[in-house]
Amino acid sequence: MKYDLEERCAVFAEKVIGLCKRAPKNTIVTPIISQLVRSGTSIGANYMEANGASSKRDFNNKACICRKECRETKYWLRILAKTEEGLTTECRELWAEAHELTLIFSKIVEKSK
């Protein structure tokens, strides 16, 4: 089976959106959800852009953004898990996937220099 990082990022984004749909909407959680959706979906979007990059430098820049968005997503998942205890397990599972993606993009950035 061919490894498809684009697909993995898209599935991750879909799971983040699903989690956020189930989260309660209130003055504390709503801004967290907004940030989480932005960062969690940005990973795949930036990777798609990286794969269409016009140069090695452009590719590296987009891969760095992917890594940055992974880290931000981990932060928002942690905050959401503490804010809404009913979502803790799912947040932890998504955090683990975001961490793996961080490691993958870190390796891509390292090798593309």
OpenMM code with the backbone's topology and positions (N, CA, C; nanometers):
from openmm import Vec3, app, unit

residues = "MET LYS TYR ASP LEU GLU GLU ARG CYS ALA VAL PHE ALA GLU LYS VAL ILE GLY LEU CYS LYS ARG ALA PRO LYS ASN THR ILE VAL THR PRO ILE ILE SER GLN LEU VAL ARG SER GLY THR SER ILE GLY ALA ASN TYR MET GLU ALA ASN GLY ALA SER SER LYS ARG ASP PHE ASN ASN LYS ALA CYS ILE CYS ARG LYS GLU CYS ARG GLU THR LYS TYR TRP LEU ARG ILE LEU ALA LYS THR GLU GLU GLY LEU THR THR GLU CYS ARG GLU LEU TRP ALA GLU ALA HIS GLU LEU THR LEU ILE PHE SER LYS ILE VAL GLU LYS SER LYS".split()
positions = [
    Vec3(0.0831, -0.1183, 0.0000),
    Vec3(0.0000, 0.0000, 0.0000),
    Vec3(0.0880, 0.1252, 0.0000),
    Vec3(0.0546, 0.2183, -0.0862),
    Vec3(0.1296, 0.3430, -0.0980),
    Vec3(0.0957, 0.4341, 0.0190),
    Vec3(0.1987, 0.4920, 0.0783),
    Vec3(0.1786, 0.5872, 0.1876),
    Vec3(0.1380, 0.7208, 0.1285),
    Vec3(0.0288, 0.7777, 0.1766),
    Vec3(-0.0229, 0.9020, 0.1214),
    Vec3(-0.0380, 1.0048, 0.2329),
    Vec3(0.0594, 1.0916, 0.2461),
    Vec3(0.0576, 1.1926, 0.3516),
    Vec3(-0.0531, 1.2954, 0.3277),
    Vec3(-0.0817, 1.3259, 0.2016),
    Vec3(-0.1919, 1.4176, 0.1726),
    Vec3(-0.3230, 1.3624, 0.2283),
    Vec3(-0.3477, 1.2341, 0.2053),
    Vec3(-0.4702, 1.1701, 0.2551),
    Vec3(-0.4712, 1.1670, 0.4078),
    Vec3(-0.3584, 1.1364, 0.4668),
    Vec3(-0.3494, 1.1307, 0.6132),
    Vec3(-0.3820, 1.2679, 0.6737),
    Vec3(-0.3316, 1.3732, 0.6134),
    Vec3(-0.3604, 1.5087, 0.6616),
    Vec3(-0.5079, 1.5438, 0.6443),
    Vec3(-0.5664, 1.5018, 0.5325),
    Vec3(-0.7084, 1.5287, 0.5080),
    Vec3(-0.7963, 1.4549, 0.6092),
    Vec3(-0.7648, 1.3287, 0.6356),
    Vec3(-0.8409, 1.2508, 0.7344),
    Vec3(-0.8273, 1.3142, 0.8726),
    Vec3(-0.7074, 1.3594, 0.9048),
    Vec3(-0.6862, 1.4268, 1.0327),
    Vec3(-0.7750, 1.5511, 1.0419),
    Vec3(-0.7763, 1.6321, 0.9377),
    Vec3(-0.8594, 1.7531, 0.9358),
    Vec3(-1.0073, 1.7180, 0.9529),
    Vec3(-1.0520, 1.6128, 0.8865),
    Vec3(-1.1915, 1.5702, 0.8991),
    Vec3(-1.2241, 1.5288, 1.0423),
    Vec3(-1.1306, 1.4612, 1.1074),
    Vec3(-1.1522, 1.4197, 1.2465),
    Vec3(-1.1544, 1.5398, 1.3398),
    Vec3(-1.0695, 1.6376, 1.3141),
    Vec3(-1.0697, 1.7605, 1.3945),
    Vec3(-1.2045, 1.8306, 1.3803),
    Vec3(-1.2533, 1.8411, 1.2577),
    Vec3(-1.3831, 1.9053, 1.2333),
    Vec3(-1.4943, 1.8279, 1.3047),
    Vec3(-1.4903, 1.6959, 1.2978),
    Vec3(-1.5901, 1.6147, 1.3662),
    Vec3(-1.5898, 1.6381, 1.5167),
    Vec3(-1.4715, 1.6432, 1.5755),
    Vec3(-1.4587, 1.6713, 1.7180),
    Vec3(-1.5180, 1.8083, 1.7503),
    Vec3(-1.4844, 1.9065, 1.6705),
    Vec3(-1.5310, 2.0427, 1.6968),
    Vec3(-1.6823, 2.0562, 1.6807),
    Vec3(-1.7404, 1.9788, 1.5921),
    Vec3(-1.8861, 1.9797, 1.5769),
    Vec3(-1.9549, 1.9285, 1.7029),
    Vec3(-1.8908, 1.8340, 1.7718),
    Vec3(-1.9495, 1.7754, 1.8926),
    Vec3(-1.9236, 1.8582, 2.0185),
    Vec3(-1.8325, 1.9503, 2.0108),
    Vec3(-1.7992, 2.0321, 2.1277),
    Vec3(-1.9126, 2.1306, 2.1552),
    Vec3(-1.9389, 2.1587, 2.2824),
    Vec3(-2.0437, 2.2561, 2.3148),
    Vec3(-2.0031, 2.3957, 2.2681),
    Vec3(-2.1015, 2.4743, 2.2362),
    Vec3(-2.0743, 2.6109, 2.1917),
    Vec3(-2.1051, 2.7049, 2.3081),
    Vec3(-2.0008, 2.7651, 2.3611),
    Vec3(-2.0174, 2.8661, 2.4656),
    Vec3(-1.9029, 2.9660, 2.4546),
    Vec3(-1.9034, 3.0667, 2.5396),
    Vec3(-1.8056, 3.1756, 2.5258),
    Vec3(-1.6614, 3.1310, 2.5452),
    Vec3(-1.6402, 3.0223, 2.6161),
    Vec3(-1.5033, 2.9731, 2.6363),
    Vec3(-1.4614, 2.8800, 2.5239),
    Vec3(-1.5462, 2.7863, 2.4884),
    Vec3(-1.5092, 2.6821, 2.3922),
    Vec3(-1.5089, 2.7316, 2.2476),
    Vec3(-1.5990, 2.8205, 2.2125),
    Vec3(-1.6108, 2.8635, 2.0730),
    Vec3(-1.4801, 2.9196, 2.0163),
    Vec3(-1.4084, 3.0094, 2.0861),
    Vec3(-1.2817, 3.0567, 2.0290),
    Vec3(-1.1754, 2.9468, 2.0170),
    Vec3(-1.1754, 2.8526, 2.1097),
    Vec3(-1.0811, 2.7399, 2.1042),
    Vec3(-1.1088, 2.6563, 1.9800),
    Vec3(-1.2366, 2.6274, 1.9575),
    Vec3(-1.2772, 2.5490, 1.8410),
    Vec3(-1.2368, 2.6207, 1.7116),
    Vec3(-1.2590, 2.7497, 1.7070),
    Vec3(-1.2249, 2.8268, 1.5879),
    Vec3(-1.0757, 2.8144, 1.5562),
    Vec3(-0.9932, 2.8296, 1.6561),
    Vec3(-0.8485, 2.8186, 1.6364),
    Vec3(-0.8081, 2.6766, 1.5975),
    Vec3(-0.8695, 2.5787, 1.6620),
    Vec3(-0.8383, 2.4383, 1.6344),
    Vec3(-0.8740, 2.4007, 1.4911),
    Vec3(-0.9898, 2.4449, 1.4447),
    Vec3(-1.0297, 2.4156, 1.3065),
    Vec3(-0.9314, 2.4799, 1.2090),
    Vec3(-0.8920, 2.6029, 1.2362),
    Vec3(-0.7980, 2.6713, 1.1464),
    Vec3(-0.6644, 2.5984, 1.1373),
    Vec3(-0.6062, 2.5694, 1.2531),
    Vec3(-0.4734, 2.5067, 1.2511),
    Vec3(-0.4814, 2.3616, 1.2030),
    Vec3(-0.5837, 2.2885, 1.2463),
    Vec3(-0.5959, 2.1470, 1.2110),
    Vec3(-0.6214, 2.1224, 1.0630),
    Vec3(-0.6905, 2.2147, 0.9982),
    Vec3(-0.7159, 2.1993, 0.8548),
    Vec3(-0.6050, 2.2621, 0.7701),
    Vec3(-0.5304, 2.3530, 0.8293),
    Vec3(-0.4220, 2.4203, 0.7578),
    Vec3(-0.3058, 2.3264, 0.7257),
    Vec3(-0.2881, 2.2247, 0.8064),
    Vec3(-0.1770, 2.1308, 0.7857),
    Vec3(-0.1843, 2.0709, 0.6450),
    Vec3(-0.2978, 2.0116, 0.6138),
    Vec3(-0.3151, 1.9479, 0.4832),
    Vec3(-0.3150, 2.0465, 0.3685),
    Vec3(-0.3770, 2.1625, 0.3903),
    Vec3(-0.3810, 2.2639, 0.2844),
    Vec3(-0.2399, 2.3094, 0.2488),
    Vec3(-0.1586, 2.3314, 0.3495),
    Vec3(-0.0207, 2.3736, 0.3233),
    Vec3(0.0635, 2.2619, 0.2628),
    Vec3(0.0344, 2.1372, 0.3003),
    Vec3(0.1078, 2.0269, 0.2391),
    Vec3(0.0717, 2.0130, 0.0910),
    Vec3(-0.0552, 2.0348, 0.0589),
    Vec3(-0.0957, 2.0333, -0.0823),
    Vec3(-0.0200, 2.1431, -0.1586),
    Vec3(-0.0089, 2.2604, -0.0980),
    Vec3(0.0667, 2.3687, -0.1612),
    Vec3(0.2137, 2.3318, -0.1747),
    Vec3(0.2686, 2.2674, -0.0734),
    Vec3(0.4092, 2.2258, -0.0787),
    Vec3(0.4334, 2.1318, -0.1959),
    Vec3(0.3406, 2.0411, -0.2173),
    Vec3(0.3575, 1.9453, -0.3269),
    Vec3(0.3473, 2.0109, -0.4641),
    Vec3(0.2908, 2.1301, -0.4689),
    Vec3(0.2851, 2.2039, -0.5947),
    Vec3(0.3828, 2.3202, -0.5969),
    Vec3(0.4813, 2.3150, -0.5088),
    Vec3(0.5758, 2.4258, -0.4930),
    Vec3(0.6539, 2.4525, -0.6210),
    Vec3(0.6888, 2.5796, -0.6400),
    Vec3(0.7621, 2.6209, -0.7595),
    Vec3(0.9132, 2.6032, -0.7455),
    Vec3(0.9590, 2.5806, -0.6225),
    Vec3(1.1023, 2.5628, -0.6008),
    Vec3(1.1241, 2.4835, -0.4723),
    Vec3(1.2471, 2.4388, -0.4531),
    Vec3(1.2820, 2.3668, -0.3308),
    Vec3(1.2634, 2.4571, -0.2086),
    Vec3(1.3004, 2.5824, -0.2236),
    Vec3(1.2849, 2.6782, -0.1141),
    Vec3(1.1366, 2.6970, -0.0782),
    Vec3(1.0523, 2.7079, -0.1808),
    Vec3(0.9077, 2.7220, -0.1602),
    Vec3(0.8532, 2.5972, -0.0894),
    Vec3(0.8973, 2.4797, -0.1345),
    Vec3(0.8548, 2.3544, -0.0710),
    Vec3(0.8934, 2.3549, 0.0767),
    Vec3(1.0168, 2.3898, 0.1060),
    Vec3(1.0660, 2.3888, 0.2435),
    Vec3(0.9861, 2.4862, 0.3308),
    Vec3(0.9564, 2.6027, 0.2759),
    Vec3(0.8784, 2.7016, 0.3492),
    Vec3(0.7400, 2.6467, 0.3852),
    Vec3(0.6730, 2.5843, 0.2893),
    Vec3(0.5392, 2.5287, 0.3147),
    Vec3(0.5462, 2.4125, 0.4136),
    Vec3(0.6495, 2.3306, 0.4045),
    Vec3(0.6667, 2.2202, 0.4996),
    Vec3(0.6891, 2.2743, 0.6412),
    Vec3(0.7620, 2.3837, 0.6518),
    Vec3(0.7821, 2.4484, 0.7828),
    Vec3(0.6495, 2.4986, 0.8383),
    Vec3(0.5655, 2.5525, 0.7518),
    Vec3(0.4330, 2.5985, 0.7958),
    Vec3(0.3503, 2.4794, 0.8434),
    Vec3(0.3584, 2.3670, 0.7725),
    Vec3(0.2872, 2.2452, 0.8157),
    Vec3(0.3289, 2.2056, 0.9568),
    Vec3(0.4582, 2.2059, 0.9809),
    Vec3(0.5102, 2.1693, 1.1128),
    Vec3(0.4598, 2.2667, 1.2196),
    Vec3(0.4621, 2.3941, 1.1880),
    Vec3(0.4142, 2.4970, 1.2808),
    Vec3(0.2662, 2.4778, 1.3119),
    Vec3(0.1866, 2.4480, 1.2105),
    Vec3(0.0430, 2.4275, 1.2299),
    Vec3(0.0162, 2.3009, 1.3115),
    Vec3(0.0987, 2.1996, 1.2942),
    Vec3(0.0857, 2.0782, 1.3764),
    Vec3(0.1063, 2.1115, 1.5234),
    Vec3(0.2091, 2.1884, 1.5504),
    Vec3(0.2386, 2.2267, 1.6894),
    Vec3(0.1245, 2.3090, 1.7484),
    Vec3(0.0722, 2.4028, 1.6704),
    Vec3(-0.0386, 2.4842, 1.7190),
    Vec3(-0.1621, 2.3976, 1.7450),
    Vec3(-0.1871, 2.3027, 1.6577),
    Vec3(-0.3010, 2.2127, 1.6746),
    Vec3(-0.2882, 2.1336, 1.8038),
    Vec3(-0.1682, 2.0871, 1.8338),
    Vec3(-0.1456, 2.0147, 1.9597),
    Vec3(-0.1813, 2.1034, 2.0794),
    Vec3(-0.1434, 2.2287, 2.0714),
    Vec3(-0.1748, 2.3221, 2.1797),
    Vec3(-0.3259, 2.3349, 2.1999),
    Vec3(-0.3998, 2.3602, 2.0914),
    Vec3(-0.5445, 2.3786, 2.1030),
    Vec3(-0.6144, 2.2509, 2.1472),
    Vec3(-0.5647, 2.1348, 2.1047),
    Vec3(-0.6222, 2.0081, 2.1510),
    Vec3(-0.6023, 1.9925, 2.3013),
    Vec3(-0.4861, 2.0296, 2.3499),
    Vec3(-0.4596, 2.0225, 2.4938),
    Vec3(-0.5555, 2.1134, 2.5706),
    Vec3(-0.5720, 2.2352, 2.5219),
    Vec3(-0.6603, 2.3308, 2.5894),
    Vec3(-0.8052, 2.2824, 2.5870),
    Vec3(-0.8492, 2.2312, 2.4723),
    Vec3(-0.9869, 2.1809, 2.4622),
    Vec3(-1.0084, 2.0619, 2.5549),
    Vec3(-0.9107, 1.9738, 2.5638),
    Vec3(-0.9220, 1.8563, 2.6514),
    Vec3(-0.9397, 1.8980, 2.7972),
    Vec3(-0.8694, 2.0017, 2.8388),
    Vec3(-0.8810, 2.0499, 2.9765),
    Vec3(-1.0107, 2.1265, 2.9996),
    Vec3(-1.0597, 2.1914, 2.8949),
    Vec3(-1.1808, 2.2721, 2.9071),
    Vec3(-1.3063, 2.1859, 2.9059),
    Vec3(-1.3061, 2.0832, 2.8230),
    Vec3(-1.4224, 1.9945, 2.8073),
    Vec3(-1.3804, 1.8510, 2.8353),
    Vec3(-1.3961, 1.8080, 2.9586),
    Vec3(-1.3480, 1.6760, 2.9995),
    Vec3(-1.4139, 1.5606, 2.9238),
    Vec3(-1.5334, 1.5808, 2.8725),
    Vec3(-1.6002, 1.4768, 2.7953),
    Vec3(-1.5332, 1.4503, 2.6606),
    Vec3(-1.4461, 1.5397, 2.6187),
    Vec3(-1.3762, 1.5252, 2.4907),
    Vec3(-1.2301, 1.4857, 2.5078),
    Vec3(-1.1887, 1.4622, 2.6323),
    Vec3(-1.0471, 1.4385, 2.6617),
    Vec3(-0.9878, 1.3223, 2.5831),
    Vec3(-1.0564, 1.2090, 2.5798),
    Vec3(-1.0027, 1.0903, 2.5108),
    Vec3(-0.9810, 1.1185, 2.3624),
    Vec3(-1.0812, 1.1765, 2.2980),
    Vec3(-1.0697, 1.2051, 2.1556),
    Vec3(-0.9621, 1.3101, 2.1298),
    Vec3(-0.9525, 1.4100, 2.2169),
    Vec3(-0.8474, 1.5117, 2.2033),
    Vec3(-0.7095, 1.4477, 2.2145),
    Vec3(-0.6941, 1.3550, 2.3068),
    Vec3(-0.5647, 1.2880, 2.3239),
    Vec3(-0.5280, 1.2051, 2.2019),
    Vec3(-0.6272, 1.1368, 2.1443),
    Vec3(-0.6017, 1.0579, 2.0235),
    Vec3(-0.5587, 1.1480, 1.9084),
    Vec3(-0.6282, 1.2599, 1.8923),
    Vec3(-0.5919, 1.3533, 1.7859),
    Vec3(-0.4581, 1.4208, 1.8157),
    Vec3(-0.4299, 1.4465, 1.9435),
    Vec3(-0.3007, 1.5037, 1.9808),
    Vec3(-0.1883, 1.4090, 1.9390),
    Vec3(-0.2073, 1.2789, 1.9623),
    Vec3(-0.1052, 1.1803, 1.9255),
    Vec3(-0.0819, 1.1812, 1.7738),
    Vec3(-0.1886, 1.1927, 1.6966),
    Vec3(-0.1733, 1.1990, 1.5508),
    Vec3(-0.1050, 1.3295, 1.5106),
    Vec3(-0.1422, 1.4398, 1.5735),
    Vec3(-0.0765, 1.5678, 1.5437),
    Vec3(0.0718, 1.5612, 1.5781),
    Vec3(0.1043, 1.4902, 1.6843),
    Vec3(0.2449, 1.4750, 1.7223),
    Vec3(0.3211, 1.3943, 1.6165),
    Vec3(0.2596, 1.2856, 1.5689),
    Vec3(0.3239, 1.2074, 1.4627),
    Vec3(0.3438, 1.2924, 1.3370),
    Vec3(0.2426, 1.3717, 1.3026),
    Vec3(0.2559, 1.4596, 1.1860),
    Vec3(0.3664, 1.5623, 1.2079),
    Vec3(0.3793, 1.6126, 1.3310),
    Vec3(0.4885, 1.7059, 1.3624),
    Vec3(0.6235, 1.6407, 1.3355),
    Vec3(0.6384, 1.5172, 1.3806),
    Vec3(0.7644, 1.4449, 1.3592),
    Vec3(0.7909, 1.4212, 1.2108),
    Vec3(0.6859, 1.3874, 1.1369),
    Vec3(0.6996, 1.3647, 0.9927),
    Vec3(0.7436, 1.4924, 0.9224),
    Vec3(0.6758, 1.6028, 0.9528),
    Vec3(0.7114, 1.7284, 0.8866),
    Vec3(0.8472, 1.7794, 0.9318),
    Vec3(0.8849, 1.7516, 1.0550),
    Vec3(1.0194, 1.7892, 1.1014),
    Vec3(1.1243, 1.7164, 1.0191),
    Vec3(1.1009, 1.5889, 0.9933),
    Vec3(1.1955, 1.5089, 0.9135),
    Vec3(1.1984, 1.5592, 0.7687),
    Vec3(1.0816, 1.5928, 0.7137),
    Vec3(1.0755, 1.6450, 0.5770),
    Vec3(1.1555, 1.7753, 0.5674),
    Vec3(1.1354, 1.8641, 0.6644),
    Vec3(1.2080, 1.9920, 0.6642),
    Vec3(1.3575, 1.9674, 0.6746),
    Vec3(1.3958, 1.8776, 0.7633),
    Vec3(1.5381, 1.8459, 0.7832),
    Vec3(1.6010, 1.7922, 0.6556),
    Vec3(1.5312, 1.7046, 0.5869),
    Vec3(1.5867, 1.6409, 0.4662),
    Vec3(1.5807, 1.7317, 0.3432),
    Vec3(1.4921, 1.8303, 0.3457),
    Vec3(1.4770, 1.9145, 0.2271),
    Vec3(1.5726, 2.0340, 0.2274),
    Vec3(1.6511, 2.0477, 0.3326),
    Vec3(1.7471, 2.1601, 0.3381),
    Vec3(1.8672, 2.1344, 0.2498),
] * unit.nanometer
topology = app.Topology()
chain = topology.addChain("A")
for resn in residues:
    res = topology.addResidue(resn, chain)
    for name in ("N", "CA", "C"):
        topology.addAtom(name, app.Element.getBySymbol(name[0]), res)
